[in-house]
């Protein structure tokens, strides 16, 4: 029997995750969580870091392993403006210089460790990573200020952290994946557009509520849909201006989706949300709304993680017309994994793609209607 071209089987190219880590700013979490007078260990970028606060309140980040005999500084103590190693009490300042060896007559002139560039902004702590060892310049993507963060007109951050055993490209792929919002998150996108330019990758999505997945409870406001304008600023930090539409009013929120790599096959995923106060949501009510939204969003990321845990890495995804621009996104993402001199125009030039949602919306509405009809039959049988 002769095999024709149409009989050929598509073979998955799983490839391998890069051992290099992305150039750019990476959020490590809420700054206040590191400001308690003790050193904090962070496994990131294939090594271990230590975060500690000095007497002026600034947060400093160093390599965690002491250059003396390899002790773990994150297991030590903060003494003045230095972190002291638990092994021999060598003390290291925030700029990486050994400031004191209590039992020694002098500090060796070569006693320096790596100090990492930090940024504290909007209540969050960031660290700069560059495989070439360069500090950030004006040409690099700085994280924009977040409207509402630390404002009395908004709630405080509700923040979540979890560890995921896969390469962090999986979560970045989601920015172009319209269909997974329906099948994995039980959302209903009706408009979907991507724009990539420079070091920013954006997703603009509009959606309607799904009565089959989240039935309206009597006596509560009815959700109509949502509006999401989400952008990655650099390789790992997304700001999502997210508005939920209810009958009679909207709820404005800002969702953060960010991560930092632990190893090529593991990353720490963090997400947080703040909610804007209004006539309907003031004080504790806004905080409670943020908490409820956070719980809802946490479930969404848990749904993603369940997929990632069981899928394979794939370098050659087979796409249909209604799939997003996966290959263009990955080309944009590649700029953070090559030397600056090797960044090519096709990685940073403006690219726009607006999805034709006609077929998807029709198919999804049909599925929703079928689910509602089935539920109605079940309720009738049960006498509900």
C-alpha positions, 0 to 999 in steps of 0.5 A: 500500500502506497502512502500519499501525502494526505496520509502523512502523520504530523509529528510533534517536535517537543524540542528542549527548554532553553537553559538561558533565562530571559532578560528583563524585569521580574517581579518577586512579589509584594515588597512588604513581604520582604520588609520584616528584618529577616533575610529571604531566600529566592530560588530563581534563574538557576541559582539562589538569591537573598533579599533583605531590607537595610536600615533605610528601608531599601530592599537589597538582593544578593547571591545567597551563597557566601563567597567565603565558604558557601554558606547560605545567607538567607539562613543568616541574620540582618545586622545593621545594613548587612546580611550576616552569613550563619557559617562564619558571620561574614557580613555583606552590604546591599552593593555586594561588598563584604562590610565586616568579618568580626574575627578578622583583622581586615576584609580581603579586597576581593571580598565581593559578591553579586548584587542584583539591580532592584526596583520597588514600585506600586508595592511590588519588588522587581529584580533585573536579570540579564545573561550578558550582565548588563544593567538596564538602560533607557532602551529596556522596558521599564514597568509602567506605574499601575493605576490604583496601586497604593491608592485609597481609592482602590483596595489593597493587593490580594496576592497569590503565589504558586510553583509550576513544574514546566517552562514559563513559555507555556503561560506566555502562549496564553496571550494569543490563545482565544479558544482556551478561554472558552474550554478551560476557563468557561469564558465566552470571548466575542472579540479578540485582538493581539498587538506586539510592538517593541517589548510589549505584547498585548491582548484585547478581549471582550466577552459575555457571561456564560449562563451554562457555566456560571448560572445567575443566582437569584438576588445577586447582580447579574454579570453581563460580561467583561472587558480585558486589556492585558499587556506583557511589559517584557518577558514576565510581567502582565498588567490587565485592566479588567472590567466586569460588567453587571446589570446597572454598574461595572467593577473596575480592577487591575489584575497582575499576572507575573512569574520568574523562572526557577530552572528551565522546567520550573517557574514561580507564578504570581497573580494579584488583583486590586479593585476600584472603590465606588458607591457600591463598593467602599472600604471593606466591601471593595476589599471583599470584592477583591478577595472574591475576584482573587479566588475566582482568578485563582481557580482559572490559573489552577485550570491552566496548571492542570493542563500544563502538568499533562501536556507536552512542550511543542515547537511546531503547533498545528494551527487552524485559522481561528487560532491566534498568532502563536508563531509571531508571539514566540518570535516576539518572546525570543528577543528576551533570550538572545543577546541584545545585539542579536535582536532582529526587527521581526522580533520587535516590529509592530504586528497586529492580528484581530481574530474573526470570531464569527465561527467561534461565537456561533459554535460556542453559543450553540454549545451554551444553548445545548448545555442550558437545555440539558440542564433544564431537562435534568431539573425537570426530571428532578422536579426542581 
